[in-house]
Amino acid sequence: MKLLSSSKMYGGEQRVYQHASKQCQCDMQFGLFMPPQVLAADDSKSDNLEFENIESEHLKNQALNLRSHKVPVLFWLSGLTCTEQNFIAKAGAQRIAAQLGVILVIPDTSPRGEHVPDEDRYDFGSGAGFYVDATESPWSDNYRMYSYIVDELPALLDAHGLIDSECMGVFGHSMGGHGALTIHLNNPQKFKSVSAFAPIVAPTQVDWGTNALAGYLGSEGKQKQWAQYDSCALVQSKPSNALLLVEQGTNDEFIHYLKPELLAEACKLSGQAFRLNMREGYDHSYHFIATFIESHIRHHFDAITRTNIEGGP
């Protein structure tokens, strides 16, 4: 794992790393915001520290600090066409993360590289991995974003002493909101809290979703495989104990693809705890996200901290 950049921010560090991914079979980049509470684990930290050296005393001390204080870790999943840089530069999340002592992990939205298959579309291929594990050729070799987020990236960060994988939550926007909801509902013990901004809640019922699911998973007789990546189907088959928090702007130009009312109805039928905040006049942009990001990080902080104290799922 290679550190590409590190900038001091609100007393913490905004970093970008690169590593060779086994799931995606290419080099992947991700952002990592480390709050000052974690960095304080090692008073002798050097600006010239070789971060890729996992045997370093700094990383050992950092890992001990994480586990003794149960620092919340939030995975942010971005939307169509984004990289890790969109959230890093536009969301304004680092201030409240530094204040509360929350680690932010910001993955890319798809595999990338000359050998990685792609299509000349904004909603499929590069920048549009949809957080699924593709089963159709030629996508199945690289487009395994579900397993990358659920398994590979948390394990990598935990092994390097950068996070405590027992304290994770997940949130995201649009395609990433879909990813956050489905990843939590399929893994509620692993990702203990969840929220989403303008998520695609029923990808099996709208063009944004059906085009991607058919391409990555196939169409003939694949309804069961599709359902495992559909939030509305999942809350009815296996609701979680967590509160699903969803933020939606009333002026969102893509709301006909998002259909938050379908998730509200599915949660009502299943008894899933759900809160939908319809925000008057807000659109689909990062201006919307930046306005309400603090309340979402506080939601996760409270949920993860409470779970750690009570020992619940």
Secondary structure, 3 states (H helix, E strand, C coil): CEEEEEEEECCEEEEEEEEEECCCCEEEEEEEEECHHHHCCCCCCCCCCCCCCCCCHHHHHHHHHHHHHCCCEEEEECCCCCCHHHHHHHCCCHHHHHHHCCEEEEECCCCCCCCCCCCCCCCCECCECCCCECCCCCHHHCCEHHHHHHHHHHHHHHHCCCCCCCCEEEEEECHHHHHHHHHHHHCCCCEEEEEEECCCCCCCCCHHHHHHHHHHHCCCCCHHHHHCCCHHHHHHHCCCCCCEEEEEECCCCCHHHHCHHHHHHHHHHHCCCEEEEEECCCCCCHHHHHHHHHHHHHHHHHHHHHHHHHCCC
